[in-house]
Amino acid sequence: MTDRIEFLLERIAVALEGRGGIEGRGGIEGRGGIEGRWGVGSGGCKLEGGKVYVWQSHEGLRGLQSVSMGDVSLLESLIGIDEQKRKLYDNTRQFAEGFPSNNVLLWGVRGTGKSSLVKSVVSSLQGDFLGERLVLVEIYREDLGSFHELFEVLRDHRDKRVIIFCDDLSFDSRDADYKSLKSVLEGGIEGRPSHVLFYATSNRRHLMARGMGENEEKASIHMGEAVEEHVSLSDRFGLWLGFHAMDQETYLKIVSNYVESLGGELEEGWEEFAKAWSRQRGHLSGRVAYQCACDMVGRFLTRAG
């Protein structure tokens, strides 16, 4: 299987699971949502007092759309990622208060809470004391080529602290965007403004498809140069947060937590059912736990009704 086919199949799998992190739903509202508002001003658009936006630059549309966050998990409900929660919260609060902070790469296994954590941390800080000063802007992978245009818009809003968020970021061997993204993340006159940070989630630590490095190395006089090229992109992220496969105890705890939050009750034999559910899916993750809980609670409420 070529790296291109493997890359596309993986992206299809992620799309089918949902873009909303652990729950597989509840992501930042998608393109053209009926609750969205377009703000037009200098540079094509502006922030209009909202807290969450989506940047679009396709099919003749170019601008920021104000959207709702969707369903957001409470920080305390995200189980098994305490260290990641603490580090991301601290970094985000430092940034929101105008102190030095880092771009963040959340990488690791699908469905382990990467996207959910970003939304939960931002939502928590917005609700605590930062109000509309802290803004989240989602940019889709296919819109990365318009990064500089987005930055031009955001330069007019230095009273805000803006986190640009790209979910499921990765590149295959035919992509050229990863080279320009490196310079964008560096900051400076043409790069990222000082009041803007970049957060991204990815299944890959170095954002590259497996085999990509091997293909370029074959055409490289110095094999080390190709490896360095790939690693240097992820190096632009000062904070790396790894999300790894969870153990069964953590998985069952998450199932239990979701059952309670969804209004159900744990019935006799629920643990064996949850274990069988995970075996059917082939792995343990927060997303699988949520899907299992939905099935359990749905059947419970149907019988009770």
Protein Blocks (a to p, Z undefined) as FASTA:
>chain_A
ZZklmmmmmmmmmmmnopnljnopaiacdehiakbccdddehhiacehiabdcdddeehi
acdddddebjaddfklpghilmmmmmmmmmmmmmmnopacdddddeddehiopmmmmmmm
mmmmmmmmnmmmbccddddfklmmmmmmmmmmmmmmmmbccddddehiacdfkbcklmmm
mmmmngpjklccfkbccddddfbfnlpaehklmmmmmmpmblmlmmmmmmmmmmmpmbdc
ddddddfklmmmmmmmmmmmnopacdehklmmmmmmmmmnopacfklmmmmmmmmmmmmm
mmmZZ
